[in-house]
Amino acid sequence: MTSVSPDLRRSERTLALARSVDRSYDGSAPIAVAEIGPSLFFLADFVRCVQTPCEIDFLAIGGDAAARRFLTDLSRPVDGRDLLVVCDRIDDLDRMRFLLGAMRERGPRSLAIVSYEPILRAEAAALGDVTILGERLS
């Protein structure tokens, strides 16, 4: 029996997500946004695979569910731009809802999530109206 190494599976998933971005944003230059922390490693792998030109920006969120705030905010406006929220996984739905809500208020042309770990249908429903790239929810 032959097994596929976790690194190869990760590379295949990352490449598949990058191709999804290439198909969805051909002719655009989306901004890939990641929260400072573990997602940065996935973001770096991911943007190296994306052939569509894209910009990168970072932010940091602090506080608990009752008092979320940005510790570090984006360095540029995103109004009228395609925005990709890149994460390795969604481990805190309230935190992700806060982030998506704040990004929606800034008026991007489109808003999508790119997540290394697949997003479950219940999680997607909890996030509201947002595009989830590379997923077939069941």
N, C-alpha and C positions, 0 to 999 in steps of 0.2 A: 504494500500500500504506500502510495506517495502522498505526502502532505505538502501543502503550500505554506511557506513561511509567513509569519505575521507581517514581516516587512514587505513581502511581495503583495500580499492582500491589501496592505495599506497603500502601496504604490498604485495598484490597479484601481482601487476606490478613488484615490486622489485624481488619477488621470481621467476616470469616468466623469467625475464632478467638473473637472476643468473643461472637458469636451462639452458638457452641458452648458457651461458659461459661454464657450466659443459659439455654440449654435444659437443661444438665446440673445447674445449681445454683439453679434457680428455688426460691425460698423459703429459701434458705440465704444465708449471708454469708461466702463463702470469704476466706481470707487469701492475697493474691498476694505471693509472695516473689521477690525478685531479688537477684542478687549485685551488689554495688556495682561499677560499671564500665559498659561499653558497653550492657549489657542495660537500663539505666535508661531510655534513650531509647525503646526498644520498650515497656517497661513503662508509661511515661507515655502513649504513644499507645494502647496496648491498654486500660488501665483507663478512659480517656476514652470508649471505645466500648462497654464493658460496661455494661449497664443494671441488672444484678443488683448490689445493694449489696455492696461488698467492701472489705476492709481491705488496707493495703499495709505490708510490712515489708522490711527489707534485712539482708544479711549480707555478710561478706567472708571468703574462704578463702585461707589462705596455706600455704606449705610445698610440698615436692615430693611425688611419688606415695608415697614411703616415710613421710612425716611430715606429713600434712595436718592442719590445725587451723583453727579459726575465729579470725580476727583481730577480727571484729566479729560478734556473734551477734544473733539476733532479739530484739526488745524485749518480746515477750509469749509466753506459753505457747501451743502449738498443739494440745495434747491435746484430742481430741474435736471438732476443727474440720476443715473441708475446706481443704486446702492446695494451692495452685497454684504450682508452681515455674515462673517466667516467665523465658525467655531468648531472645536473638535467634538463637542457634544453639548447637549442642553441638559445641565444638571440642576438648574433652578429656573422653573417656569416663570415665577414672579419677576426675577431679574431680567429674563429675556423679554417678557411683556413690557417692562419698564423701558428697556433699550429700544424695542420696536416702536413703542408709542412716542418716545422722544424723537426718533428718526422720522416717523410719519409727520410729526409737527413741523419738521424742517422743509417739507415740500419736495421730496425727491420725485423724479419722474416715475421710478419703480423701486420696489423694495423686495429683496429676496434673501432667504437664508441658505447658506451652504454649510452643511454639517458633515464632519467625517463619520460620526456614528449616525445610522439611520434614525429618522424622527418617527415616532409612533403616531398613529392616527389620533389618539387622545391628546397627545402633546400638540399636534398640528391644530386640532380644534380649539385648544386652549389659547393658542397664539393668535387666533383670529384670521383676518384676511391678509395673508402674506404668502408669497410664492416660496415654495420649498424646492430648490433645484436638485435634480438627480434622484428624486424619490418617486416611488409608486406606492402610495399608502394603501394598506389593506386592513 
